Amino acid sequence: MMYIHFCNNCSRFHILNGHKMVCPACRGSLTEMRMTYMDFVNMSQEERDKLAQECRNEKLLREISTTYRMYKYSKWYRNQLAEKATMS
């Protein structure tokens, strides 16, 4: 599935397959949005700009975002932990 993420560091939206936590552009942390892919792609540019402005406000961002609670059980998370262990 495709999910909408917002990176506060580079102030842009990313449409990514899966629940990601790291921005592919700047390596900052991502916030997964509660909206669906179809809702996002059907938005006008003005609506997206307004949403991006709202996402820059931490309080509003928490209200319109969601938390993927199962990331600790995902393959990419286990791989990331294994990669960190080999670097130490």
N, C-alpha and C positions, 0 to 999 in steps of 0.2 A: 504494500500500500504506500501511497504517497502522503507525506505529512508536511505541514507548513511549520517552519521554524523561523525565529527571529534572532539575529545576532545584535546585541546592544553595542558591541565593540565597533563593528563596521556599519551598523544601522541599515541592515538589509535583510530581506526575506530570502529564505532558501526553501525550495521544494525538494525534499529528500525522501528516498525510499527507506523507510524504517525510522525508528526512534533514535536519532543521533544526539550527541551531547557536545560535539566539537565542530566549530564552524569550518567548512572546507576552504574558505577564503583567507581567514586571518588566524585560525586556530583558537579563537575565543570561545566562550561557552555559549551554547544555544539555548533558547527557550522554545519549547514546543507549544504551538498555538492550539486552542481548542477548536478552531474552525476546520471545516473539511476542505479537501483539495478543490472540490467543485465550487464551494462558496468563494474561495479565494480567486480562482481563475475567472469567475463570473463578475468580479468586482471591476469597476472602472479604475483608471489610473488615479483619479482624484480620491476615490475611496481608499485605495491602497496607500496613497500619500498620507491621508488622514489617519489611517490605521498605524502607519509607521511612526507618526508623530505621537500617537497615544502609547505606542510600545516604548518610547523613550522615557516615559514616566513609569518609574518602578511600581508604584501602587496600581496603576491601570494595567500594567503588564501582568502582574500577578492575578488580576481579576479575569483577564481574557486568555490566560495560558492554562496548560494542564501539566500534570506530572506523570510521566510514564513510570509506573511503580515496579515493573517487572525487568528493568534493565539489568539487574544483578544476575538474572538467569539467562541472559542472552549470550550468544556465541561471541559477538564482538567484545563484550565486557570481559568475558573470561580470557579471550585472547589478549586484551589490553593488560589485564593483571599478569598474565604469563610473560608478556613482553617487558613489563616493568620489573618483574622478578629476575629476569635474565640480565637486565641492565645493572642491577645492584651488585 
